[in-house]
Amino acid sequence: MTPAQYNQCVKDYADGVFRFIMKNLKDSDEAKNIVQNTFEKVWIRRDDVIYEKAKSYIFTIAYREMIDAIRLKKKFTNMEDVEENSFKSTETNYTGIKALVDKLVNKLPENQRSAIILRDYEGHDYKTISEITGMTEAQVKINIFRARQFLKECIGKMEVLI
């Protein structure tokens, strides 16, 4: 990959990678760090990267960086957050369909959440999602199906929402 091709990849894919990470982590600073680390790794390995396959390569690196960040975050618990969350009352106000769907998507298992975000939010095909996540295409399809079933069961009929 040439420096010009690398710059084009940054222009084309940085926003998509950021949105994908934000949907999963809900932390803007962490998402920015992951995007930065992703493109740093691509730059270091630019001689080995084929420009035509750069998109899936970039999303694969970002996905793995995100998994590492999630695992690292699970090791540490902020006691201030635990105390604040345990004393807050639950809010039952309706905040809208998008907020409801986003909340339900966040409850999905990690594989299902990543697959459905890459497919339905980012518009990737099954093969690309498979390359990004390291799952087979069959596993991707199963995870998307199960995620959609979960969302369908939780939301129910659209008349209930409207």
mmCIF file of the C-alpha atoms, coordinates in Angstrom:
data_MODEL
# 
_entry.id   MODEL 
# 
loop_
_atom_site.group_PDB 
_atom_site.id 
_atom_site.type_symbol 
_atom_site.label_atom_id 
_atom_site.label_alt_id 
_atom_site.label_comp_id 
_atom_site.label_asym_id 
_atom_site.label_entity_id 
_atom_site.label_seq_id 
_atom_site.pdbx_PDB_ins_code 
_atom_site.Cartn_x 
_atom_site.Cartn_y 
_atom_site.Cartn_z 
_atom_site.occupancy 
_atom_site.B_iso_or_equiv 
_atom_site.pdbx_formal_charge 
_atom_site.auth_seq_id 
_atom_site.auth_comp_id 
_atom_site.auth_asym_id 
_atom_site.auth_atom_id 
_atom_site.pdbx_PDB_model_num 
ATOM 1   C CA . MET A 1 1   ? 0.000   0.000   0.000  1.00 0.00 ? 1   MET A CA 1 
ATOM 2   C CA . THR A 1 2   ? 1.373   3.372   -0.949 1.00 0.00 ? 2   THR A CA 1 
ATOM 3   C CA . PRO A 1 3   ? 1.186   6.415   1.353  1.00 0.00 ? 3   PRO A CA 1 
ATOM 4   C CA . ALA A 1 4   ? -1.463  7.910   -0.952 1.00 0.00 ? 4   ALA A CA 1 
ATOM 5   C CA . GLN A 1 5   ? -3.563  4.755   -0.678 1.00 0.00 ? 5   GLN A CA 1 
ATOM 6   C CA . TYR A 1 6   ? -3.098  4.780   3.097  1.00 0.00 ? 6   TYR A CA 1 
ATOM 7   C CA . ASN A 1 7   ? -4.343  8.379   3.255  1.00 0.00 ? 7   ASN A CA 1 
ATOM 8   C CA . GLN A 1 8   ? -7.344  7.417   1.141  1.00 0.00 ? 8   GLN A CA 1 
ATOM 9   C CA . CYS A 1 9   ? -8.112  4.554   3.534  1.00 0.00 ? 9   CYS A CA 1 
ATOM 10  C CA . VAL A 1 10  ? -8.009  6.950   6.475  1.00 0.00 ? 10  VAL A CA 1 
ATOM 11  C CA . LYS A 1 11  ? -10.432 9.296   4.685  1.00 0.00 ? 11  LYS A CA 1 
ATOM 12  C CA . ASP A 1 12  ? -12.753 6.480   3.649  1.00 0.00 ? 12  ASP A CA 1 
ATOM 13  C CA . TYR A 1 13  ? -12.860 4.294   6.761  1.00 0.00 ? 13  TYR A CA 1 
ATOM 14  C CA . ALA A 1 14  ? -11.935 6.297   9.883  1.00 0.00 ? 14  ALA A CA 1 
ATOM 15  C CA . ASP A 1 15  ? -15.491 7.519   10.487 1.00 0.00 ? 15  ASP A CA 1 
ATOM 16  C CA . GLY A 1 16  ? -16.989 4.057   9.986  1.00 0.00 ? 16  GLY A CA 1 
ATOM 17  C CA . VAL A 1 17  ? -14.500 2.487   12.383 1.00 0.00 ? 17  VAL A CA 1 
ATOM 18  C CA . PHE A 1 18  ? -15.216 5.210   14.949 1.00 0.00 ? 18  PHE A CA 1 
ATOM 19  C CA . ARG A 1 19  ? -19.001 4.676   14.692 1.00 0.00 ? 19  ARG A CA 1 
ATOM 20  C CA . PHE A 1 20  ? -18.585 0.915   15.010 1.00 0.00 ? 20  PHE A CA 1 
ATOM 21  C CA . ILE A 1 21  ? -16.450 1.234   18.145 1.00 0.00 ? 21  ILE A CA 1 
ATOM 22  C CA . MET A 1 22  ? -18.721 3.904   19.655 1.00 0.00 ? 22  MET A CA 1 
ATOM 23  C CA . LYS A 1 23  ? -21.791 1.681   19.211 1.00 0.00 ? 23  LYS A CA 1 
ATOM 24  C CA . ASN A 1 24  ? -20.063 -1.004  21.226 1.00 0.00 ? 24  ASN A CA 1 
ATOM 25  C CA . LEU A 1 25  ? -18.096 0.897   23.857 1.00 0.00 ? 25  LEU A CA 1 
ATOM 26  C CA . LYS A 1 26  ? -20.111 4.109   24.345 1.00 0.00 ? 26  LYS A CA 1 
ATOM 27  C CA . ASP A 1 27  ? -16.853 5.912   25.182 1.00 0.00 ? 27  ASP A CA 1 
ATOM 28  C CA . SER A 1 28  ? -15.732 8.581   22.741 1.00 0.00 ? 28  SER A CA 1 
ATOM 29  C CA . ASP A 1 29  ? -12.183 8.859   24.070 1.00 0.00 ? 29  ASP A CA 1 
ATOM 30  C CA . GLU A 1 30  ? -11.642 5.107   24.004 1.00 0.00 ? 30  GLU A CA 1 
ATOM 31  C CA . ALA A 1 31  ? -13.092 4.925   20.484 1.00 0.00 ? 31  ALA A CA 1 
ATOM 32  C CA . LYS A 1 32  ? -10.717 7.649   19.303 1.00 0.00 ? 32  LYS A CA 1 
ATOM 33  C CA . ASN A 1 33  ? -7.783  5.777   20.845 1.00 0.00 ? 33  ASN A CA 1 
ATOM 34  C CA . ILE A 1 34  ? -8.792  2.562   19.123 1.00 0.00 ? 34  ILE A CA 1 
ATOM 35  C CA . VAL A 1 35  ? -9.127  4.311   15.754 1.00 0.00 ? 35  VAL A CA 1 
ATOM 36  C CA . GLN A 1 36  ? -5.703  5.890   16.254 1.00 0.00 ? 36  GLN A CA 1 
ATOM 37  C CA . ASN A 1 37  ? -4.120  2.562   17.242 1.00 0.00 ? 37  ASN A CA 1 
ATOM 38  C CA . THR A 1 38  ? -5.785  0.828   14.298 1.00 0.00 ? 38  THR A CA 1 
ATOM 39  C CA . PHE A 1 39  ? -4.419  3.216   11.714 1.00 0.00 ? 39  PHE A CA 1 
ATOM 40  C CA . GLU A 1 40  ? -1.023  3.227   13.401 1.00 0.00 ? 40  GLU A CA 1 
ATOM 41  C CA . LYS A 1 41  ? -0.868  -0.564  12.985 1.00 0.00 ? 41  LYS A CA 1 
ATOM 42  C CA . VAL A 1 42  ? -1.987  -0.265  9.371  1.00 0.00 ? 42  VAL A CA 1 
ATOM 43  C CA . TRP A 1 43  ? 0.764   2.295   8.731  1.00 0.00 ? 43  TRP A CA 1 
ATOM 44  C CA . ILE A 1 44  ? 3.406   0.052   10.292 1.00 0.00 ? 44  ILE A CA 1 
ATOM 45  C CA . ARG A 1 45  ? 2.267   -2.889  8.147  1.00 0.00 ? 45  ARG A CA 1 
ATOM 46  C CA . ARG A 1 46  ? 1.423   -0.857  5.029  1.00 0.00 ? 46  ARG A CA 1 
ATOM 47  C CA . ASP A 1 47  ? 3.872   -2.807  2.863  1.00 0.00 ? 47  ASP A CA 1 
ATOM 48  C CA . ASP A 1 48  ? 2.012   -6.052  3.648  1.00 0.00 ? 48  ASP A CA 1 
ATOM 49  C CA . VAL A 1 49  ? -1.515  -4.644  3.186  1.00 0.00 ? 49  VAL A CA 1 
ATOM 50  C CA . ILE A 1 50  ? -3.286  -5.067  -0.138 1.00 0.00 ? 50  ILE A CA 1 
ATOM 51  C CA . TYR A 1 51  ? -5.187  -1.871  -0.897 1.00 0.00 ? 51  TYR A CA 1 
ATOM 52  C CA . GLU A 1 52  ? -8.245  -3.690  -2.263 1.00 0.00 ? 52  GLU A CA 1 
ATOM 53  C CA . LYS A 1 53  ? -8.606  -5.626  1.007  1.00 0.00 ? 53  LYS A CA 1 
ATOM 54  C CA . ALA A 1 54  ? -7.743  -2.743  3.304  1.00 0.00 ? 54  ALA A CA 1 
ATOM 55  C CA . LYS A 1 55  ? -11.309 -2.187  4.536  1.00 0.00 ? 55  LYS A CA 1 
ATOM 56  C CA . SER A 1 56  ? -11.710 -5.624  6.083  1.00 0.00 ? 56  SER A CA 1 
ATOM 57  C CA . TYR A 1 57  ? -8.129  -5.494  7.378  1.00 0.00 ? 57  TYR A CA 1 
ATOM 58  C CA . ILE A 1 58  ? -8.785  -2.146  9.097  1.00 0.00 ? 58  ILE A CA 1 
ATOM 59  C CA . PHE A 1 59  ? -12.063 -3.294  10.649 1.00 0.00 ? 59  PHE A CA 1 
ATOM 60  C CA . THR A 1 60  ? -10.442 -6.540  11.811 1.00 0.00 ? 60  THR A CA 1 
ATOM 61  C CA . ILE A 1 61  ? -7.704  -4.649  13.621 1.00 0.00 ? 61  ILE A CA 1 
ATOM 62  C CA . ALA A 1 62  ? -10.248 -2.246  15.143 1.00 0.00 ? 62  ALA A CA 1 
ATOM 63  C CA . TYR A 1 63  ? -12.459 -5.133  16.267 1.00 0.00 ? 63  TYR A CA 1 
ATOM 64  C CA . ARG A 1 64  ? -9.527  -6.862  17.968 1.00 0.00 ? 64  ARG A CA 1 
ATOM 65  C CA . GLU A 1 65  ? -8.431  -3.599  19.611 1.00 0.00 ? 65  GLU A CA 1 
ATOM 66  C CA . MET A 1 66  ? -11.981 -3.148  20.884 1.00 0.00 ? 66  MET A CA 1 
ATOM 67  C CA . ILE A 1 67  ? -12.045 -6.678  22.328 1.00 0.00 ? 67  ILE A CA 1 
ATOM 68  C CA . ASP A 1 68  ? -8.735  -5.998  24.085 1.00 0.00 ? 68  ASP A CA 1 
ATOM 69  C CA . ALA A 1 69  ? -10.154 -2.750  25.533 1.00 0.00 ? 69  ALA A CA 1 
ATOM 70  C CA . ILE A 1 70  ? -13.284 -4.557  26.753 1.00 0.00 ? 70  ILE A CA 1 
ATOM 71  C CA . ARG A 1 71  ? -11.218 -7.273  28.408 1.00 0.00 ? 71  ARG A CA 1 
ATOM 72  C CA . LEU A 1 72  ? -8.974  -4.711  30.059 1.00 0.00 ? 72  LEU A CA 1 
ATOM 73  C CA . LYS A 1 73  ? -11.977 -2.746  31.314 1.00 0.00 ? 73  LYS A CA 1 
ATOM 74  C CA . LYS A 1 74  ? -13.509 -5.901  32.824 1.00 0.00 ? 74  LYS A CA 1 
ATOM 75  C CA . LYS A 1 75  ? -10.426 -6.397  34.970 1.00 0.00 ? 75  LYS A CA 1 
ATOM 76  C CA . PHE A 1 76  ? -10.946 -3.087  36.756 1.00 0.00 ? 76  PHE A CA 1 
ATOM 77  C CA . THR A 1 77  ? -14.064 -1.795  38.484 1.00 0.00 ? 77  THR A CA 1 
ATOM 78  C CA . ASN A 1 78  ? -14.477 1.842   39.411 1.00 0.00 ? 78  ASN A CA 1 
ATOM 79  C CA . MET A 1 79  ? -16.008 1.874   42.901 1.00 0.00 ? 79  MET A CA 1 
ATOM 80  C CA . GLU A 1 80  ? -17.502 5.343   42.394 1.00 0.00 ? 80  GLU A CA 1 
ATOM 81  C CA . ASP A 1 81  ? -19.535 4.032   39.455 1.00 0.00 ? 81  ASP A CA 1 
ATOM 82  C CA . VAL A 1 82  ? -20.731 1.041   41.454 1.00 0.00 ? 82  VAL A CA 1 
ATOM 83  C CA . GLU A 1 83  ? -21.942 3.225   44.318 1.00 0.00 ? 83  GLU A CA 1 
ATOM 84  C CA . GLU A 1 84  ? -23.634 5.753   42.023 1.00 0.00 ? 84  GLU A CA 1 
ATOM 85  C CA . ASN A 1 85  ? -25.409 3.107   39.979 1.00 0.00 ? 85  ASN A CA 1 
ATOM 86  C CA . SER A 1 86  ? -26.632 1.168   43.009 1.00 0.00 ? 86  SER A CA 1 
ATOM 87  C CA . PHE A 1 87  ? -28.463 4.174   44.482 1.00 0.00 ? 87  PHE A CA 1 
ATOM 88  C CA . LYS A 1 88  ? -30.023 5.552   41.305 1.00 0.00 ? 88  LYS A CA 1 
ATOM 89  C CA . SER A 1 89  ? -33.667 4.838   40.705 1.00 0.00 ? 89  SER A CA 1 
ATOM 90  C CA . THR A 1 90  ? -34.630 3.330   37.422 1.00 0.00 ? 90  THR A CA 1 
ATOM 91  C CA . GLU A 1 91  ? -36.173 5.702   34.931 1.00 0.00 ? 91  GLU A CA 1 
ATOM 92  C CA . THR A 1 92  ? -39.325 4.460   33.236 1.00 0.00 ? 92  THR A CA 1 
ATOM 93  C CA . ASN A 1 93  ? -39.921 7.346   30.827 1.00 0.00 ? 93  ASN A CA 1 
ATOM 94  C CA . TYR A 1 94  ? -40.235 6.488   27.150 1.00 0.00 ? 94  TYR A CA 1 
ATOM 95  C CA . THR A 1 95  ? -37.272 7.958   25.287 1.00 0.00 ? 95  THR A CA 1 
ATOM 96  C CA . GLY A 1 96  ? -38.011 6.887   21.726 1.00 0.00 ? 96  GLY A CA 1 
ATOM 97  C CA . ILE A 1 97  ? -37.674 3.933   19.423 1.00 0.00 ? 97  ILE A CA 1 
ATOM 98  C CA . LYS A 1 98  ? -34.015 4.506   18.544 1.00 0.00 ? 98  LYS A CA 1 
ATOM 99  C CA . ALA A 1 99  ? -33.032 4.712   22.202 1.00 0.00 ? 99  ALA A CA 1 
ATOM 100 C CA . LEU A 1 100 ? -34.965 1.527   22.911 1.00 0.00 ? 100 LEU A CA 1 
ATOM 101 C CA . VAL A 1 101 ? -33.330 -0.359  20.044 1.00 0.00 ? 101 VAL A CA 1 
ATOM 102 C CA . ASP A 1 102 ? -29.864 0.905   21.039 1.00 0.00 ? 102 ASP A CA 1 
ATOM 103 C CA . LYS A 1 103 ? -30.477 -0.198  24.614 1.00 0.00 ? 103 LYS A CA 1 
ATOM 104 C CA . LEU A 1 104 ? -31.578 -3.645  23.458 1.00 0.00 ? 104 LEU A CA 1 
ATOM 105 C CA . VAL A 1 105 ? -28.604 -3.968  21.095 1.00 0.00 ? 105 VAL A CA 1 
ATOM 106 C CA . ASN A 1 106 ? -26.299 -3.246  24.036 1.00 0.00 ? 106 ASN A CA 1 
ATOM 107 C CA . LYS A 1 107 ? -27.834 -6.183  25.927 1.00 0.00 ? 107 LYS A CA 1 
ATOM 108 C CA . LEU A 1 108 ? -26.856 -8.626  23.193 1.00 0.00 ? 108 LEU A CA 1 
ATOM 109 C CA . PRO A 1 109 ? -23.854 -10.923 23.664 1.00 0.00 ? 109 PRO A CA 1 
ATOM 110 C CA . GLU A 1 110 ? -20.634 -9.488  22.249 1.00 0.00 ? 110 GLU A CA 1 
ATOM 111 C CA . ASN A 1 111 ? -20.552 -11.636 19.067 1.00 0.00 ? 111 ASN A CA 1 
ATOM 112 C CA . GLN A 1 112 ? -24.185 -10.923 18.221 1.00 0.00 ? 112 GLN A CA 1 
ATOM 113 C CA . ARG A 1 113 ? -23.836 -7.205  18.947 1.00 0.00 ? 113 ARG A CA 1 
ATOM 114 C CA . SER A 1 114 ? -20.746 -6.838  16.781 1.00 0.00 ? 114 SER A CA 1 
ATOM 115 C CA . ALA A 1 115 ? -22.272 -8.817  13.932 1.00 0.00 ? 115 ALA A CA 1 
ATOM 116 C CA . ILE A 1 116 ? -25.552 -6.916  13.882 1.00 0.00 ? 116 ILE A CA 1 
ATOM 117 C CA . ILE A 1 117 ? -23.859 -3.521  14.158 1.00 0.00 ? 117 ILE A CA 1 
ATOM 118 C CA . LEU A 1 118 ? -21.509 -4.345  11.300 1.00 0.00 ? 118 LEU A CA 1 
ATOM 119 C CA . ARG A 1 119 ? -24.405 -5.657  9.187  1.00 0.00 ? 119 ARG A CA 1 
ATOM 120 C CA . ASP A 1 120 ? -27.340 -3.370  9.964  1.00 0.00 ? 120 ASP A CA 1 
ATOM 121 C CA . TYR A 1 121 ? -25.638 -0.173  11.117 1.00 0.00 ? 121 TYR A CA 1 
ATOM 122 C CA . GLU A 1 122 ? -22.506 -0.210  8.920  1.00 0.00 ? 122 GLU A CA 1 
ATOM 123 C CA . GLY A 1 123 ? -23.830 -2.200  5.950  1.00 0.00 ? 123 GLY A CA 1 
ATOM 124 C CA . HIS A 1 124 ? -21.062 -4.790  5.620  1.00 0.00 ? 124 HIS A CA 1 
ATOM 125 C CA . ASP A 1 125 ? -21.728 -8.087  3.869  1.00 0.00 ? 125 ASP A CA 1 
ATOM 126 C CA . TYR A 1 126 ? -21.429 -11.470 5.585  1.00 0.00 ? 126 TYR A CA 1 
ATOM 127 C CA . LYS A 1 127 ? -18.016 -12.228 4.112  1.00 0.00 ? 127 LYS A CA 1 
ATOM 128 C CA . THR A 1 128 ? -16.541 -8.936  5.325  1.00 0.00 ? 128 THR A CA 1 
ATOM 129 C CA . ILE A 1 129 ? -18.053 -9.391  8.785  1.00 0.00 ? 129 ILE A CA 1 
ATOM 130 C CA . SER A 1 130 ? -16.574 -12.863 8.846  1.00 0.00 ? 130 SER A CA 1 
ATOM 131 C CA . GLU A 1 131 ? -13.123 -11.477 8.026  1.00 0.00 ? 131 GLU A CA 1 
ATOM 132 C CA . ILE A 1 132 ? -13.440 -8.694  10.612 1.00 0.00 ? 132 ILE A CA 1 
ATOM 133 C CA . THR A 1 133 ? -14.656 -10.822 13.516 1.00 0.00 ? 133 THR A CA 1 
ATOM 134 C CA . GLY A 1 134 ? -12.856 -14.064 12.730 1.00 0.00 ? 134 GLY A CA 1 
ATOM 135 C CA . MET A 1 135 ? -16.125 -16.010 12.690 1.00 0.00 ? 135 MET A CA 1 
ATOM 136 C CA . THR A 1 136 ? -17.194 -18.182 9.789  1.00 0.00 ? 136 THR A CA 1 
ATOM 137 C CA . GLU A 1 137 ? -19.901 -16.838 7.495  1.00 0.00 ? 137 GLU A CA 1 
ATOM 138 C CA . ALA A 1 138 ? -22.295 -19.383 8.976  1.00 0.00 ? 138 ALA A CA 1 
ATOM 139 C CA . GLN A 1 139 ? -21.536 -18.161 12.508 1.00 0.00 ? 139 GLN A CA 1 
ATOM 140 C CA . VAL A 1 140 ? -22.071 -14.569 11.369 1.00 0.00 ? 140 VAL A CA 1 
ATOM 141 C CA . LYS A 1 141 ? -25.460 -15.436 9.890  1.00 0.00 ? 141 LYS A CA 1 
ATOM 142 C CA . ILE A 1 142 ? -26.467 -17.333 13.032 1.00 0.00 ? 142 ILE A CA 1 
ATOM 143 C CA . ASN A 1 143 ? -25.406 -14.484 15.308 1.00 0.00 ? 143 ASN A CA 1 
ATOM 144 C CA . ILE A 1 144 ? -27.302 -11.927 13.221 1.00 0.00 ? 144 ILE A CA 1 
ATOM 145 C CA . PHE A 1 145 ? -30.377 -14.158 13.140 1.00 0.00 ? 145 PHE A CA 1 
ATOM 146 C CA . ARG A 1 146 ? -30.301 -14.668 16.918 1.00 0.00 ? 146 ARG A CA 1 
ATOM 147 C CA . ALA A 1 147 ? -29.758 -10.962 17.535 1.00 0.00 ? 147 ALA A CA 1 
ATOM 148 C CA . ARG A 1 148 ? -32.698 -10.054 15.315 1.00 0.00 ? 148 ARG A CA 1 
ATOM 149 C CA . GLN A 1 149 ? -34.869 -12.683 17.027 1.00 0.00 ? 149 GLN A CA 1 
ATOM 150 C CA . PHE A 1 150 ? -33.980 -11.227 20.434 1.00 0.00 ? 150 PHE A CA 1 
ATOM 151 C CA . LEU A 1 151 ? -34.790 -7.704  19.253 1.00 0.00 ? 151 LEU A CA 1 
ATOM 152 C CA . LYS A 1 152 ? -38.050 -8.882  17.692 1.00 0.00 ? 152 LYS A CA 1 
ATOM 153 C CA . GLU A 1 153 ? -39.122 -10.624 20.890 1.00 0.00 ? 153 GLU A CA 1 
ATOM 154 C CA . CYS A 1 154 ? -38.249 -7.625  23.047 1.00 0.00 ? 154 CYS A CA 1 
ATOM 155 C CA . ILE A 1 155 ? -39.870 -5.035  20.833 1.00 0.00 ? 155 ILE A CA 1 
ATOM 156 C CA . GLY A 1 156 ? -42.867 -7.089  19.811 1.00 0.00 ? 156 GLY A CA 1 
ATOM 157 C CA . LYS A 1 157 ? -45.229 -5.546  17.350 1.00 0.00 ? 157 LYS A CA 1 
ATOM 158 C CA . MET A 1 158 ? -44.571 -2.052  16.014 1.00 0.00 ? 158 MET A CA 1 
ATOM 159 C CA . GLU A 1 159 ? -48.055 -0.963  17.119 1.00 0.00 ? 159 GLU A CA 1 
ATOM 160 C CA . VAL A 1 160 ? -46.883 -1.256  20.732 1.00 0.00 ? 160 VAL A CA 1 
ATOM 161 C CA . LEU A 1 161 ? -44.097 1.239   20.105 1.00 0.00 ? 161 LEU A CA 1 
ATOM 162 C CA . ILE A 1 162 ? -46.145 3.793   18.206 1.00 0.00 ? 162 ILE A CA 1 
# 
